[in-house]
């Protein structure tokens, strides 16, 4: 077992690994280091990635996604929308498909699709989207003609509406490499094939892919337990324990203040320098969602204020030395960006000045003119 260390040491190392202490110059590298950028709220994803890049604004992230296709928008950990590095997509799709198979497929498809129907949808969607981008309605119509009217039956409960049956398998279709997101068409979502931007794309071999994702996760968030990994990926805990055991020699246990957790074998390096004293990270930032143990990263009053029913990411977070110490909110009106910070601890003049600098950087990324105020954030958690 590796030599004992402290959670404070590991928090400092994570900030460096996430590009939050020393921003880099390449969007795909930044997203790789994060193990994906949560993109359910696209403006938050642009800010998450932009804060990890030197001198970049949101247009750099958009260009990496829609111009150079270094990033792919698809379904990632926990079945949520993510930006992933295009070069790693064969590994991510295979690993996510393996994790999905380890769960309950019937539950994953809401009991609305048989395995045979899913098996029909995968090649059908891949063929339909091979050379184009389609809205949900357009893809539904094409699938009804290609696979049968059952694919378009409106049986999926969603937001006081009914979606077509095939949408119960959207995450599975992404995990198997049949679809990813295309650019928005006005306000409508489109889907397309990742093969348009990655010629010859195919999911990788499962165990190789899982080793990659576990290793990437542990570099970004480790040391961590199999249970932490299972929560982050939304995978069965027993399966994660077995997966970690199968990687003996590639990963190793280490004791952190009495807790046995895992890191990549030999990855004992400390943070190479000081960490940012103050950080403002947006909704669903990767550091917020993945950092464990929760009681260390969200201590005391922060646990109640920052976590929404135990879920991390539903509030933008103020961090002091990598530990949650408050929440914040932004409201945009044209070019103006009003930022309100609610701190749970007294802030020194130096920390207030550092916060003002962070808000200026947020304004640069979002191409806005920011104004900082201190006070209560009255906006509730994001759903």
N, C-alpha and C positions, 0 to 999 in steps of 0.2 A: 504494500500500500504506500502511496506517495506521502511525503512529509506533510504534517498538518499545516494549515494556513488559516487565514481569517476571512470572514465575509467582506470586511472592509477592503482587504486586498483584492478579492475577487470582483467586487463592485468596480473598483478602479480599473481593473483589467478589462472588464466588459465595456466600459465607456470608451476605451481605446479600440477594442475590437470592433465596436459599432461605428467607428469613425466620428464619434462625438467629441473626442479630445483633439484629434488631428484630422480634419476633413481631407478627403482625397480629391482626385481629379476626374474620375470615371464613374458614370452612373451605374453601369453593370457591376463594377467592382464593389461599389457601395451597397447595392442591393444584395449581392452575393454575401457580403460580410454580415448583413442583417438577417440572412436566411429568409429573404423575401420582405417586401413592403406591403403592408395591408392597404388595400385600395378600394374598400367599400365606399369611403369618402375620398374622391379623387384629389380634391384640393389638399387634404391632409396627407395623402401619399406624396404629392409633389413637394410639400413642405418637409416631410420626413426625409426624403431623399436629398432635397436641396440643401438642408442643414448639414448634410454629411459631405457636401462638395464645396471646394474652394471657389468662392466668387460666383457661384451658379445661381440662376433663378429658375422659376418653374418652366420656362421655355426649354431649358437644357433637358429636363426630365421628359417633357413632351416629345422633344426631338429624338431622344433615345428610344422612346416607345413607338412613335409613329413614322419617323423618318429613317433612322438607321436600324430600327428593330433590334437593338441590343437588349431591350427589355420586352417581355411578353406579358400582357394582362390576361390572367386566367384564374382558375380556382386553385388555391394553395392550401396551407395548413388550416385545419378546422373547417374546411369546405368554404372558406370565405374568399372574396375576391382579393387577389394579390398581384403585384408586379414581381416577376421572376426573371433572372438573367436568361436570355435566349440560349446561351451556350450550355446551360445546365438543365434545360427543359427535358431532355430525354431521361435524366436522372430523377428529376422531381416527379414527372408523371408516373414513372415506374414505382417510386417509393410511395406516392400517394395512393396509387391503385392497390399496392400491397397492404397498406394500412386499412383501406376500405374493405378489402376482402377479409381482413382479420376481424372486422366488426360484424354487424348484422345487416346483410344486403337488403333484406325485406324492409327493415326499418329505414335504411338509407333511401329506399325508393318509395317509402310511405305505403308499402303494400300494394302499390298501383301498377307495378310492372313485374312480369315474370322474367326469370333469367334469359329465357328464349327471346322475349321482346327486347330486352337490353342488348342481347347479342345481335339482333337485327338493326337496332338503332345505330350502333357504333359505325359499321361500314356505310350505312345509308347517309348519316350526317357527314362523314368524312368525304364521301363522293359528292354530295350536294355542295359542300363548302370548298371544294378543291381549288376553285379559281375565282371566288367571289365572296362578298360580304352581304349577309342577309339579316333583316330585322327578325324579331321573334315571330311576327305574323307571317312573314315571307317564308321563314324556315318551316313553320307549322304547315303551311300550304304545300310546300315541296315534300315534306315527310308524309303527309296524307296521301299524296300521289305516288310516292316511292315505296313506302312501307305498308300503307293501309290506313283507313280512316280511324282505326283505334288510336294511332299516334296523336291525333288531333282532338280526341275526346276531352272535353273540358271538365276534368275531375280533380284537379290539384287545388286544394284550398290555399288561397293566397290573398291577403290584404282585402278581405271582403269581396273577393272575386274568385273566379275559377280559371286556372291555367290549363293549357293542353297537357295531355298525359305524358308526352315525351319529356316535359320539363322536370318531371320527377327524377330524371336521370342526367340532368345537366352537369352536375359535378362528376359523375361517372364518365360522361362523354369527354370532359376535359382531362380527367385522370388517364384515360386511354388514348389521349392524343388526337381525338376526333375534332375538337373545336377549341378555340380561344376567343377572346374578345377582339372585335374589329373596332375602328374608330366610330364615335357617335355620329349618327346621321340626324342632324338637328338635335332633338332631345331623345331620340330613340337609340336603344342599345343595338349593336349589331354583333353577329358572330361570324367567324371565318375559320379557316384551317391554319394551324401553325406551320404546315408544310409550305405555305406560300412564302414564308419568310425564312424557313429553315429547310431547304431542299434535302430530301433524304431523311427527314426527321422520323424517328421511331423510338418508342420507350425503350430504355436500357434494360439489362438483366436485373431482376428484382433485388438480389442480395447486394450486388455492387451499388445499386441505387440507394438502398437503405443504409449501407455503410457510409455513403457520401452524406446523406441527410443527417445521420446521427453525428458524424464527425463535424459537419458544419454547425450543427446546433450546439455541440459542446464547445467548439471554439468561440462561438458568439455568446453563449449563455452559461457555460459550465464554470465550475463543476455543478453538475445537476444529477438528479436521480432518474431512474426509469419512469417513476411516477410523474415527475416534472415534464419529461419528454412526452409522455402520453397525454397529459393535459394540454400541452402546447400544440400537439398534432391532432388532438381529438381522436385518439386511438385507444383500444383496450389496454388497461394497465398490465394485465397478465401477459399480453402479447409483447408489450414494451420490455418487461422484465426478461422474457426469453430472448428478445432481440439483443439486448445489451449483453446477455450471457454468451450469445453466439459471436460477439465481437471481441471476446477475450484476447488480449494481446494487441488489439488495435485501440482499445480504450482501457483505462485503468482506474481503480478506486483511489480516492484521496479523502482524508479526514478534514472537515472544515468545522471547527468549533463543536466537535462531538457528532457531527452528521457525516455519514459515509456517502459520498457522491462520486461522480465519474467525470473524467476529463479524457481528451485524446492522449494516448500513451506518449509520455515524454513532454507533454505540453505544460511545462511547469513555469513558464516565463511570467514575470510580474509586469505590471504596467510600466512602460518605458519612460514615463514622465508624469508630471502633475496632471490632475484631472480638472475639468471645468468646475468651478465652485457653484455656478448657477447654470441651469438649463431650463428651457421651456420647450416641451415636446408636445406635438399635436395629438388629436384623437388617434387611437389605435396604433401609436408608434410602436415599432417592433421591440424596443427596449422595455417599454411599459408592459406590453402583453407577455413577454417571455421571461422577465426577470423573476427569479426565485432565490430563496424562499420569500413568500409574500410578507411574512412578519418582519423580515429584514429590510426589504425595499419599501414597504408601506407600514412603517411603525406607528404605534399609538393612534392618535387622532387621524392620521393620514389614511389608515385602513378604512375608517368609516367614511371619510370625506371623499377619497379618491376612487375607491372601488365601488362599483355599482352592483349590489347583491353578490359581492365576491368576485365580480368580473373586472378585469383590468382593461383599460383602453377607452372606456366610455366617457372619460373626461380628459381634456388636455391637462398635462401635469407640470407643476413647478418642481424641479429637483434641486436640492442643495447637496453637493458632494455625492451625487448619484442616488440619493435617498429622497423619496417623495416628501414634499413639505408644503403642498398646496395645490390649487387648481387655477386655471386661467381660461379666458374666453376671448374670442375675437369677433368683432362685428364689422362687416365691410359695407361701405357706402361709396360707390364709385371708386376713386383712387384712395379714399381715406380708409384707414384700418384702425379701429378703436380696440385696444387690448386692455383687458381688466385682469389684474392678478390678485388672487386671494391667497395670502400666505398664512400658514398655520402657526408660524413662529415669528418672533420679531426679526426684522431685517435691518442689518447695519447699513450705514450710509454707503459703504463699499459694495455691499450686495445689491442695494437699490441701483447703484450706478451700473453694476454688471448686468442687472436685469434690463436696464434701459438699452444697453448695448445689444443684448439678445433680441429685444423687440425691434431694434433697428435692422438686425440681420433678418428677422422674420419678414419685415417690410420689403427688404431687398429681394428675398426669394419669391414673395407673392406679388412683386411689382406694385407696391402700395406705399402710401405715406402713413407711417404708424404714429399712434399717440398712446402713451402708457398712463393708466391710472391704477391706483391701488384701492381695493374694496371688495365687497362680497360679490361672488359670482352667483347670480340667481337663475341661470339657465340650468336645467336638469341634465342628466346623463343622456348621451346619444343612444338610441335604441340599437 
